[in-house]
Amino acid sequence: MPKNNKSMSNSTKISRVGINPSTNFGIPNPPVYHASTILYPKSESRRKRNVPYQYGRMGTPTSDVLCKAIAELYEAEGSIIAPSGLAAAVVGILSFVKSGDHFLVADSAYGSTRKFITEFLPSINVEVEFYEPRVNSTEFERLVRKNTSLIYFESPGSLTFELQDFPALTKVAKKYKITTITDNTWGTALGQNPFKLGVDAVIESYTKYVSGHSDVMMGGVISNGKNLKKILKQANIMGQCTGPDDIYLALRGLRTMEIRLEKSFSSSIQIAEWISKINMVTNVLHPATRFHPDHKIFKRDFNIGAGLFSFELDTHNTKIVDKFIDSLKLFGIGASWGGFESLILEADINKIRNHKTYKNGTLIRLAIGMEDPKELIDDLDQAFKKIN
């Protein structure tokens, strides 16, 4: 990469980050190193650890390429790779909390992350407090305590897609010298850069848009300075590493991420606006649509969004919900998102929310893939007609 890469567009960056053919016999793609043992040239070099690579778990040229590529997209100093998005969240959180700390968490955090927070952290004497995602800075400041060590954001929120006002909330955090971290999987490095909005560390599930083909589990944590050093240390303590073949697939996916994201995002807006006109739908939760309550924040903070959103179906009758979902032909029923195929699932938020915001009906989540949006709309239309 040229030295002035910060001035490059994301389109150019994503095509170039991590590529160095001059050190790889002219081959653009980096080699895939399968390594556990790495030999030292001399006994002294092992004693002094003065070699770039010491053991496969601690990094190889293959893993370094992805770590550097993601960091460059975020204009950050560095990153680590974890074997899943959840594993990345665990590393990020444990890098900044200890026994006796108070930990503030957005109530809209991803369910699996929330489970770790609520079931593990109390066992090491960390007090967890969830806050309403649309909290303003004045209300937010009232939640801060002397022992608050970490604030965990997720914007948009999982399933319910609330946006948080990062500049306002991180200003409070910096006032009290509290570290902030956010899950930016929906935003991605191409859509939102939390570092420019005051956040200290970023978690992203590379399982989603980075890999993009529904065949890789991976995550990462990105940061700068002393925060990055803490994350690197914690990842090493926990033995976090990922296989080289999965890293290679993630790098391959990264190169086409922008065009896949653009297609998924634009299709999702078209579909969300169409769904908003259906009589049986009481609410559509997509931050990029004009009728979303946080749309102003989206316009201010995001370059592009994801193809993931929810809507509320005006019924609590499970037979009707099942009939609607089972009638779809182009939507698979499954978790995850960011792949090439469209997905649907019923989202039960009652078990993973303290602050109940959405009570009108059944929450349905859609992940829009690479299919023709008109054909996806036709598929949804015939399913709505069967339950109307």
N, C-alpha and C positions, 0 to 999 in steps of 0.2 A: 504493500500500500504506500502511496506517496505520503510525504510528511504532512501535507496540508489537507489531510482527509476530512477534517472537521468541516471544511467548506464544501465538501461533496454532497450531492443529493443522496437521499436514501436509496434511490434506484441504482446509482453507481456504487455506493458503499456495499450494498447487499450482493453485488456481483463480484466485488473485489476483495472484501475483507478475508484475511487468512490465506490468500493466495500468494505464493512466492516461488514461481517456477524456476528462478535462477538458482535456488538451492535444492532443486528437485529434478535435475536433469531435463529441465524445460517442461515438465509435466505440471499443468495447473493445479489439479486436485492433489491434496496432501496424501502421503502414503498412510496405510492403515497398519499401525504397529500393534501386534499382539505380544504383549510383554508382561511378565511377572518379574522374573529376575533381570536385572540390568547390571552388567559387569563394570567394575571400576578398573581404570588403567593401572593403578598402583595401590598398594596398601595404604599409603599416606593419603591418597585422594578420598578413600573411604572414611578414614579417620577425620579428615577436615570437611567432608561433605561438599567439596568444591567442584562438583560436576552438576550439569543442568538436570540430569535425571538419575534418581537413586533406586526407585522401586516402582513397578507398574501401577500400583494402587495410588501412588502419589503424583502421577501424571506422566504423560508421554508426549511426543511431538503431535500425535493425533488429537489428544484431548486439548492441548495448548491452542491448537488452531481454532477450535470451537469456542473456547473460553475467550480468546482474544477477539474473535469475530463478533460475538455478542457484546462484549465490553465496548468495542469500537462503535457499534450501532447505537449504544446508549451514551456514547461519549464519556465513558467511565474508565477507571484505571484497570479494573480486572473483574474476574468472575470465577465461580466454581461450578462444577457439574455434579448433579445428584441423580440417582437412579429413577426418580419420579418427581412430579411437581410437589407432592406432599413431603417427600424427603427433603426437598429444597426448602420448603417452609419450616420444617423442623430444624434444619441447620440454621436458618436465618434467625428464628426465634431464640434458640438456645445460645446463640452467639451474644445475646444482649440481656438475658434475664438470669437471675440467680436467686437463691433462697432468701426470702424476706422482701422481695420486690413486689411492686404493684404494677400490673400489666393491663393497659387499656386496649380493647379490641373492638373493631367495628362489628355490630350485630349481624351484618350481612356477609361475614366471612364464609368461605367455602366450607361445606359440611365436614369433610374429612380433617381439614385443618382445625376446625372448631372442636372436633372430637379429641384430637391430641391436646389442644389447649385446656379443655375442661376435664379430661380424664387423667392426663399425665402431670401437668404443671402443678396442680394442688399437692401432688405427692412429694414434690420437692419444695413445698412451702412458698409457691408463687401465687399471689392473690390476683385472680382474673376478674375484670369488670368489663361488661359489654356496654357499648353506647349506641344510641340511635344514629344511623349513618348520616342523616341529614342535619346533624347537630350544628349549630352555629358556633362561632369562635368563643363567644361569651359563655355559653352553656358548657362548651368543651373545657374551657379553662377551670371551671368549677370542679371538674372531675379529677384534675391533676392533684397528686399528693406529693409529699416530700420524698417518698420512696418509689414514685413512678419512674421506671427505667426504660420502658419501651411502649410505643404506640403502633398498633398493627392496623393498617388500612386495607381495604379492598374496594377498588372503584373502577368500573361499576361493581355493585354488590352481587354476590353469587345468587342466581335465580331471580332476584328482585330488581337488580340493575339501578340502584341508587348511585348517584355520583357524589363524591365528597369534594369539598372545596379545599384542595391541597394548600394553596398559598395561605389561606386564612388559618388552617389548622396547624400547619408546620411552623407558622410564625409563633404560635403558642408553645409548641414543642421546643423550639429553639430558645425561647425566653427562659424556659426552665431546664434547658440542656438535656432534653429527653430525646433518645434515638427514635427515629421513625422508619418503618419498613412497610412496603405495600406489595400486594399481589397484583401484578400488571399483566396477567395472562390475556385478558380481554383486550387491553390496550395495545400490547406488544411494543417493541422498540420503535416500530414504524408509526404507531398511532399516538402514543403518549410517552413523553419522557419525564417521569416523576422527579428525576434529579433536578431538572430545570424548574420544578414547582416546589422545591424545598425538601423533598424526601431524601433520606440518608441511604437506604438500601432497597433493592428491588428483587422480588421473587417472580419467576416466570416458569410456567409449565411448558417445556419444549415438546411435550407430548402433543400439544395442540398445533398451532400454526407453524412453528419452526419446523417440526418434522412433517406434519401435514398429510400423512398418508395412513393414519390409523394403525401403524405397525411398530411404533417406538414408544417406550416409557422413559421419560427423562425430564429433569428440571434444572434450574440454575438459580444462583444468587449473585447479584451484581452490586458492586459498591466501590468506594474510594477510601484512600488513606488508612487511618487507624481502624475504621469500620471494616474495611476489606481484610486487614490483617487478622481481626477477630474472627471473621467468617472463614478465612483460610485455615486458621488454627482449629476451629470447631469442626470443620469438614474433615480434617485430617484425624482428629481425635475420634470421630465417629466412623472412620473408615469408609467415607463416601467416595464411590468411584463408579464408572460406567464402562461397559465393554466397548472396544474400538469399532466394532461393526455397527452398533447403534449410533455411535458418534458420527461415523461416516454417513449413515442414513440421515441424521439430523443436519449435517452440513449440506448434503444434497438437497434436502427439503428447503433449507434456508435460502438457496439461490433463487427459488421460484416463489418464495413466500409472499412477496409484494403483489404479484399478479394474482395469486390465489386469494389473498386477503381482499384485494379490490373486488374480485368477482363475488366472493361470499358476502362482503359488506353491502355492495350495491344491490344484490339480489334480495338481501334481508330487508333493506329499507322498502323496496317495492312490495315485498310480501307483507311486511308489517303494516304498511299503509292500507293494503287491500283488506287484511284481517280486521283492521280498526272499523271497517264499515259493516261488518257482520253483526246481525242483531243479537246473536247468542254470545257475543264477546263484550265484556264489560270494561276491559282495560287492556292496553297493549303497552308493554314495558321494553322500549327500545330507546336508548339515550340519544340516538341520532335523528329521531323523528321529532317534528315540531311540537307535537302534543305531549312529549315527555316533560315532566316538571323540572328536570335538570338540564334541559336542552341548551341553555345559555352556557353552562359549565362545559358541556361537550364542545360547543363551538369555540370556546376560549382555549381549552386545554388539549384537544385532540386534532390530529391531522386526518385520521381515518379510524374507523371502529371495526368491530368484528361482526360476523354473521350469526351471532348468538343473541336471542331475545326470548321473552316470555309473553304470554297473554293469559287473561283470565276467562275461562269458560263459565257461563252463567248457569252452573249446576253443581251440585254435590253428589249427584247420583252416579255411583261408580259404573253401573251398567252402561249409562250413556257415554261416560268418559271412555270406557273400554271399547265401545262400539265405534266411537269417533277415531280413536287411535288405530284400532285393528282394521278399519276400512281404508287406511292409507296404503298406497302401493309404492310410493317413491321415498317414503320416510322410514328408515329403520328405527326400531325401538331399542335404544341403547344409551349408555353414558358416554362421557367424553365429547369432544367436538373439535373443530378445526381441521378435520380430514376432508376428503374429497366427496363424501356421501352425506346426504341430509339425514338428520336424526330427530326423534321426538321422544319426550318422556313426560310423565306426570310428575310435577315437583311438589312434594309434601314439605312445606316449610315450617309446619307447626312444631316439629320436633327440634328444629335448629334455629329458633328465633325467640328472643325474650320480648322484643318490641314487635307486636303484631300489627303490621301495616295493611296487609292485603287479606281481606276477609270476604270479598264479594262472591267468589266462586272457586273453581278448581284451577290451579296454576299449571299451565302447560308450557314447557320449554321447547323451543325449536332451534336446531343448529342447521344453518343453511350451507349446503355444499356447492359443488360445481355444476349441478344440473341446470337446465333451462328454467329460469324463474317462472315463466308463463306456465310451464308444465307442472311445476310444483304448486302453483296457484290452482290450476285445474284439479290437481289431486286433492288439495285441501277443500276445494269447492264441493266436490262430490262427496267427501266425508261429512262436511257440514250439512249437506242436504239430507244425508241418511239419518241424522239425529234431530233435524228440525221438525 
